[in-house]
Amino acid sequence: MKTFNILLKSINDVKDFVNIVNKYNFDVDLTSGRYIVDAKSIMGIFSLDLSKPIKVEVHSDGADAFTNEIKGFVVD
């Protein structure tokens, strides 16, 4: 499992992120505060506080391609 933070600054960022996540058949969860949502759910993502970084948990060991695709969203 890999964990890192992302920042989704616009509606297009959310849409692009969901499209990337849906290409892969492993689970990805987003955590903001005490809320956890499925990263493949655009409505779930919009229920989070997008003004702050969001924790991403990738439930796969072979997620290098996915990590490379979303590196534009990753923050420290």
C-alpha positions in Angstrom: 0.0 0.0 0.0 1.2 3.5 -0.9 0.2 6.7 0.9 0.7 10.3 -0.2 -1.1 13.6 -0.3 -2.7 15.3 -3.3 -4.3 18.7 -3.9 -7.2 19.0 -6.4 -7.5 22.7 -7.2 -10.4 22.8 -9.7 -13.3 20.8 -11.0 -11.2 19.8 -14.0 -8.5 18.4 -11.6 -11.2 16.3 -9.9 -12.5 15.0 -13.3 -9.0 14.2 -14.5 -8.0 12.5 -11.3 -11.2 10.3 -11.3 -10.6 9.4 -15.0 -7.0 8.3 -14.2 -8.1 6.3 -11.1 -10.9 4.5 -13.0 -8.3 3.1 -15.5 -6.9 0.8 -12.7 -8.6 -2.2 -11.1 -7.2 -1.7 -7.6 -8.8 0.2 -4.8 -7.8 3.8 -4.0 -9.2 5.7 -1.0 -9.2 9.4 -0.2 -9.1 10.6 3.4 -9.9 14.1 4.5 -10.3 14.5 8.3 -12.5 11.7 9.5 -14.1 11.1 6.1 -12.9 8.3 3.7 -14.3 8.0 0.2 -13.6 5.9 -2.9 -11.4 7.8 -5.3 -13.4 6.4 -8.2 -16.4 8.3 -7.0 -16.6 11.9 -8.3 -19.5 12.7 -6.0 -17.5 11.3 -3.0 -14.6 13.5 -3.8 -16.8 16.6 -4.0 -18.0 15.8 -0.5 -14.5 16.4 0.8 -12.8 19.6 1.8 -10.9 20.3 -1.4 -9.2 23.4 0.0 -6.7 21.2 1.9 -4.5 18.4 0.8 -6.2 15.0 0.7 -4.5 11.7 1.8 -4.4 9.0 -0.9 -4.2 5.3 0.0 -3.4 3.0 -2.9 -4.3 -0.6 -2.1 -1.8 -2.2 -4.5 1.9 -2.9 -4.6 2.2 -2.6 -8.3 0.9 1.0 -8.6 4.0 2.6 -10.2 2.2 3.5 -13.4 -0.7 5.1 -11.5 1.7 7.0 -9.3 3.4 8.4 -12.3 0.1 9.5 -13.9 -1.0 11.5 -10.9 2.3 13.0 -9.9 1.0 16.4 -11.1 -1.5 16.4 -8.2 0.9 15.2 -5.5 2.0 17.6 -2.8 4.5 17.3 0.2 
